[in-house]
Amino acid sequence: MPHPLVSQLRFTRSEFYRGIQDVSEADAQVRLLPMNCLSWNVGHLAWQEQRYFLHFAQDQMPFPEINRAFAYGAPASTPSLREMLAAWQAITQAADPWLEAVTTAQLAEYVVVGGRRRDVTFGSLLLRTTYHYWYHTGENMAIRQQLGHANLAQFVGDIDELAPYRPENP
């Protein structure tokens, strides 16, 4: 069974995806200033997962173009939603084995990249990623509202069934 924080991340990912399902390619590329477009947000979350859970945790960088184009501070663009979803899914699937096996002790470890210790733990990065997803889930819903999409989700999905509270050490 994965660490409880990993279960929360997975639920959060599913809510992020639920918020962009059935968005057309054209609507995903609309940029309502000062926000980025919805498809850029997908690439941006793919960047974060790749950076933290593949690069920092496992010294892997399978999508260097994602690292360049969607990093914090990268220039705005209007990429294909289909392409961003494919990259996001590949990255999250590649991160999942590490996340599945991560322990409380590993989450308390400081990140070391290129032999240099960073002043952050893997647990903090996991939390940051989860909260970052929620930020962009809300932004994506605001974009969709501005585009006139109807019947949008009104609240968080079935967390009680899919990701209920679970103590770290039952």
C-alpha positions as a Markdown table, in Angstrom:
| # | Residue | x | y | z |
|---|---|---|---|---|
| 1 | Met | 0.0 | 0.0 | 0.0 |
| 2 | Pro | 1.5 | 3.4 | -0.9 |
| 3 | His | 2.3 | 6.1 | 1.6 |
| 4 | Pro | -0.9 | 8.1 | 2.6 |
| 5 | Leu | 0.5 | 11.2 | 0.9 |
| 6 | Val | 1.0 | 9.3 | -2.3 |
| 7 | Ser | -2.6 | 8.2 | -2.2 |
| 8 | Gln | -3.6 | 11.9 | -1.8 |
| 9 | Leu | -1.4 | 12.9 | -4.8 |
| 10 | Arg | -3.0 | 10.2 | -6.9 |
| 11 | Phe | -6.5 | 11.4 | -6.0 |
| 12 | Thr | -5.4 | 15.0 | -6.8 |
| 13 | Arg | -4.2 | 13.9 | -10.2 |
| 14 | Ser | -7.5 | 12.3 | -10.9 |
| 15 | Glu | -9.3 | 15.5 | -9.9 |
| 16 | Phe | -7.0 | 17.5 | -12.2 |
| 17 | Tyr | -7.7 | 15.1 | -15.0 |
| 18 | Arg | -11.5 | 15.2 | -14.3 |
| 19 | Gly | -11.4 | 19.0 | -14.7 |
| 20 | Ile | -9.9 | 18.8 | -18.2 |
| 21 | Gln | -11.8 | 15.9 | -19.6 |
| 22 | Asp | -13.8 | 16.6 | -22.7 |
| 23 | Val | -12.1 | 19.9 | -23.3 |
| 24 | Ser | -11.6 | 20.5 | -27.0 |
| 25 | Glu | -8.1 | 21.0 | -28.5 |
| 26 | Ala | -9.1 | 24.6 | -29.5 |
| 27 | Asp | -10.5 | 25.5 | -26.1 |
| 28 | Ala | -7.4 | 24.0 | -24.3 |
| 29 | Gln | -5.2 | 26.4 | -26.3 |
| 30 | Val | -7.2 | 29.6 | -25.5 |
| 31 | Arg | -5.1 | 32.0 | -23.4 |
| 32 | Leu | -7.1 | 34.3 | -21.2 |
| 33 | Leu | -4.6 | 36.8 | -19.9 |
| 34 | Pro | -2.8 | 36.9 | -17.5 |
| 35 | Met | -3.4 | 33.1 | -17.2 |
| 36 | Asn | -1.7 | 30.5 | -19.2 |
| 37 | Cys | -3.9 | 28.2 | -21.3 |
| 38 | Leu | -5.2 | 24.9 | -20.0 |
| 39 | Ser | -2.9 | 22.8 | -22.2 |
| 40 | Trp | 0.1 | 24.7 | -20.9 |
| 41 | Asn | -1.0 | 24.0 | -17.3 |
| 42 | Val | -1.0 | 20.2 | -18.1 |
| 43 | Gly | 2.6 | 20.5 | -19.5 |
| 44 | His | 3.6 | 22.5 | -16.4 |
| 45 | Leu | 2.4 | 19.8 | -14.0 |
| 46 | Ala | 4.2 | 17.2 | -16.2 |
| 47 | Trp | 7.3 | 19.4 | -15.7 |
| 48 | Gln | 7.0 | 19.4 | -12.0 |
| 49 | Glu | 6.4 | 15.6 | -11.7 |
| 50 | Gln | 9.3 | 14.9 | -14.0 |
| 51 | Arg | 11.6 | 17.3 | -12.1 |
| 52 | Tyr | 10.8 | 16.0 | -8.6 |
| 53 | Phe | 10.0 | 12.4 | -9.0 |
| 54 | Leu | 12.1 | 11.4 | -12.0 |
| 55 | His | 15.0 | 13.9 | -12.1 |
| 56 | Phe | 15.5 | 14.6 | -8.4 |
| 57 | Ala | 14.5 | 11.2 | -7.1 |
| 58 | Gln | 15.9 | 8.9 | -9.8 |
| 59 | Asp | 18.2 | 11.1 | -12.0 |
| 60 | Gln | 16.0 | 10.6 | -15.1 |
| 61 | Met | 14.9 | 13.2 | -17.6 |
| 62 | Pro | 12.9 | 11.4 | -20.3 |
| 63 | Phe | 11.3 | 14.5 | -21.7 |
| 64 | Pro | 13.9 | 17.3 | -21.8 |
| 65 | Glu | 11.6 | 19.4 | -24.0 |
| 66 | Ile | 9.0 | 19.4 | -21.2 |
| 67 | Asn | 11.8 | 20.6 | -18.8 |
| 68 | Arg | 12.6 | 23.5 | -21.1 |
| 69 | Ala | 9.2 | 24.6 | -22.3 |
| 70 | Phe | 7.1 | 24.3 | -19.1 |
| 71 | Ala | 9.4 | 25.1 | -16.2 |
| 72 | Tyr | 8.4 | 27.8 | -13.7 |
| 73 | Gly | 9.0 | 31.1 | -15.6 |
| 74 | Ala | 9.1 | 29.5 | -19.0 |
| 75 | Pro | 7.5 | 31.6 | -21.7 |
| 76 | Ala | 3.8 | 31.2 | -22.4 |
| 77 | Ser | 2.8 | 29.0 | -25.3 |
| 78 | Thr | -0.4 | 27.3 | -26.5 |
| 79 | Pro | 0.6 | 23.6 | -27.0 |
| 80 | Ser | -1.5 | 20.8 | -28.1 |
| 81 | Leu | -3.6 | 19.3 | -25.3 |
| 82 | Arg | -3.3 | 15.8 | -26.8 |
| 83 | Glu | 0.5 | 16.1 | -26.8 |
| 84 | Met | 0.6 | 17.5 | -23.3 |
| 85 | Leu | -1.7 | 14.8 | -21.9 |
| 86 | Ala | 0.5 | 12.1 | -23.6 |
| 87 | Ala | 3.6 | 13.5 | -21.9 |
| 88 | Trp | 1.8 | 14.0 | -18.6 |
| 89 | Gln | 0.5 | 10.4 | -18.6 |
| 90 | Ala | 4.0 | 9.0 | -19.6 |
| 91 | Ile | 5.7 | 11.0 | -16.8 |
| 92 | Thr | 3.2 | 10.2 | -14.1 |
| 93 | Gln | 3.3 | 6.5 | -15.0 |
| 94 | Ala | 7.1 | 6.6 | -14.9 |
| 95 | Ala | 7.0 | 8.3 | -11.5 |
| 96 | Asp | 4.5 | 5.9 | -10.0 |
| 97 | Pro | 6.8 | 3.0 | -9.2 |
| 98 | Trp | 9.1 | 5.3 | -7.1 |
| 99 | Leu | 6.0 | 6.9 | -5.5 |
| 100 | Glu | 4.5 | 3.4 | -4.8 |
| 101 | Ala | 7.7 | 2.3 | -2.9 |
| 102 | Val | 8.6 | 5.6 | -1.2 |
| 103 | Thr | 8.7 | 5.4 | 2.6 |
| 104 | Thr | 8.3 | 7.8 | 5.4 |
| 105 | Ala | 12.1 | 7.8 | 5.9 |
| 106 | Gln | 12.7 | 8.6 | 2.3 |
| 107 | Leu | 10.2 | 11.4 | 2.4 |
| 108 | Ala | 12.2 | 12.9 | 5.3 |
| 109 | Glu | 15.4 | 12.9 | 3.2 |
| 110 | Tyr | 16.8 | 16.0 | 1.8 |
| 111 | Val | 17.0 | 16.2 | -2.0 |
| 112 | Val | 20.5 | 15.9 | -3.5 |
| 113 | Val | 20.9 | 16.9 | -7.1 |
| 114 | Gly | 24.3 | 16.9 | -8.9 |
| 115 | Gly | 26.0 | 16.1 | -5.6 |
| 116 | Arg | 24.5 | 19.3 | -4.0 |
| 117 | Arg | 22.1 | 19.1 | -1.2 |
| 118 | Arg | 19.0 | 21.2 | -1.6 |
| 119 | Asp | 17.2 | 22.6 | 1.4 |
| 120 | Val | 14.0 | 20.7 | 0.8 |
| 121 | Thr | 12.9 | 17.1 | 1.5 |
| 122 | Phe | 11.1 | 14.7 | -0.8 |
| 123 | Gly | 8.1 | 14.9 | 1.5 |
| 124 | Ser | 7.9 | 18.7 | 1.0 |
| 125 | Leu | 8.1 | 18.2 | -2.7 |
| 126 | Leu | 5.3 | 15.7 | -2.6 |
| 127 | Leu | 3.1 | 18.2 | -0.7 |
| 128 | Arg | 4.1 | 21.0 | -3.0 |
| 129 | Thr | 3.1 | 19.0 | -6.0 |
| 130 | Thr | -0.2 | 18.1 | -4.5 |
| 131 | Tyr | -1.0 | 21.7 | -3.7 |
| 132 | His | 0.2 | 22.8 | -7.1 |
| 133 | Tyr | -2.3 | 20.5 | -8.8 |
| 134 | Trp | -5.1 | 22.0 | -6.7 |
| 135 | Tyr | -4.0 | 25.5 | -7.7 |
| 136 | His | -4.1 | 24.7 | -11.4 |
| 137 | Thr | -7.3 | 22.6 | -11.1 |
| 138 | Gly | -9.0 | 25.8 | -9.8 |
| 139 | Glu | -7.4 | 27.9 | -12.5 |
| 140 | Asn | -8.5 | 25.4 | -15.2 |
| 141 | Met | -12.0 | 25.5 | -13.9 |
| 142 | Ala | -11.9 | 29.3 | -14.0 |
| 143 | Ile | -10.7 | 29.1 | -17.7 |
| 144 | Arg | -13.5 | 26.8 | -18.5 |
| 145 | Gln | -16.1 | 29.0 | -16.9 |
| 146 | Gln | -14.8 | 32.0 | -18.9 |
| 147 | Leu | -15.1 | 29.9 | -22.0 |
| 148 | Gly | -18.7 | 29.2 | -21.2 |
| 149 | His | -18.4 | 25.5 | -20.5 |
| 150 | Ala | -21.5 | 24.1 | -18.7 |
| 151 | Asn | -22.0 | 21.3 | -16.2 |
| 152 | Leu | -18.6 | 21.7 | -14.5 |
| 153 | Ala | -17.8 | 19.9 | -11.3 |
| 154 | Gln | -19.0 | 21.8 | -8.3 |
| 155 | Phe | -16.8 | 20.2 | -5.6 |
| 156 | Val | -14.0 | 17.8 | -5.0 |
| 157 | Gly | -14.9 | 14.2 | -6.1 |
| 158 | Asp | -15.4 | 11.1 | -4.0 |
| 159 | Ile | -12.5 | 11.5 | -1.7 |
| 160 | Asp | -14.2 | 9.5 | 1.0 |
| 161 | Glu | -14.2 | 6.5 | -1.2 |
| 162 | Leu | -11.1 | 7.0 | -3.3 |
| 163 | Ala | -8.7 | 8.6 | -0.9 |
| 164 | Pro | -10.0 | 8.7 | 2.7 |
| 165 | Tyr | -7.8 | 9.7 | 5.6 |
| 166 | Arg | -5.4 | 6.9 | 6.4 |
| 167 | Pro | -2.9 | 7.2 | 9.3 |
| 168 | Glu | 0.7 | 7.0 | 8.3 |
| 169 | Asn | 1.4 | 4.1 | 10.6 |
| 170 | Pro | -1.8 | 2.3 | 11.2 |
